[in-house]
């Protein structure tokens, strides 16, 4: 029976469910139909009273045998049944009963035809062909006019029909087995695909966990890197500025010349203003404040524009691919690399033009910063002593913390190109 949905509509019945209904109810229906038709044709086939009584008794035996088998196999689908000794007994008794009934009245072959449909589910594979051939004997006898044949022509007809029925049963039996094998292979394939999908989902979950762990480590490493950078900047700018201020004030306290004292006081004030500006810049650079309210694209565009206005170098910013929301750590890393590369261009390249390109490429994102400056030989470049690996090494370290890379292409007089390639990890 079809299942009923929540809206009260009956769900469609599958082909397998319909066949299951036929295997369960078909023997009763065919037995009833053949009994009625045979009873109406008793005189046509010249059945005696004794034969009629025997046929009635055999119908009762067939019904009892079918009820017994239904009780034995209750609740078990046909395709899940395994050959057994009980199945052998049931099949032999039913087939013999149907054969005798068809001998008494050829129209009982309506009931005997059931052997064509369920033999493969009851008998073991090696006995299925024999079972089908036995059923074809009963069917050929009915089709040739009844058993036993009583003339040479009827014997010839019986032989031809037996050959036809046997051939058809073997062909359809082979097709049925092939279909069963295909269904089994399909079920195995589906199971393997489900297992592969489960393994893939598990791998994706593990990969997501590794990404999260990597980003946490990158954040922790970034904090340590920012501390080192800030320490280096304080040493190189603020500390040196304070040292200069102290030296200027020492000159003021040691001289009685007002002009000389005023000159050194002016220098001390200038150093103090410069140191204050460096301190404010260092504080701003502790975190990319530009990303607080802007996307990476917007922040990079503003950074390039501000850099061009400040340095007087013609600069252009380009975006390729489809923009996607990035994880904060990825966006911050790319922005820092761009700022550092532009700072290097301003300090060392003497460039007239510069370009920054941000490319979204599927599961990767690339940042390219290039200029037409004087360039250098990357093979002979060495980190500045005491700089704690800032500059190009700092950019590489930033990218490596999020499983990315930085490559530098440059030659003397041929400009410089810095390319950072990192995984595209989406926000959230």
ABEGO torsion letter per residue (X at the ends): XBBBBAAGBBBBBBAAAAAAAAAAAAAAAAAAAAAAAAAAAAAAAGBBAAAAAAAAAAAAAAAAAAAAAAAAABGBBAAABBBBAAAAAAAAAAAAAAAAAAAABAAAAAAAAAAAAAAAAABBAAAAAAAAAAAAAAAAAAAAGEOBBABAAAAAAAAAAAAAAAAAAAAAAAAAAAAAAAAAAAAAAAAAAAAAAAAAAAAAAAAAAAAAAAAAAAAAAAAAAAAAAAAAAAAAAAAAAAAAAAAAAAAAAABABAAAAAAAAAAAAAAAAAAAAAAAAAAAAABBAAAAABBAAAAAAAAAAAAAAAAGBBBBBBBBEBBBBBBAAAAAAAAAAAAAAAAAAAAAAGBABBBBBBBBBEABBBBBBBBABAEBBAAABBBBBGAGGBEAAAAAAAAAAAGBBBBBBBBBGAEBBBBBBBBBBBBX
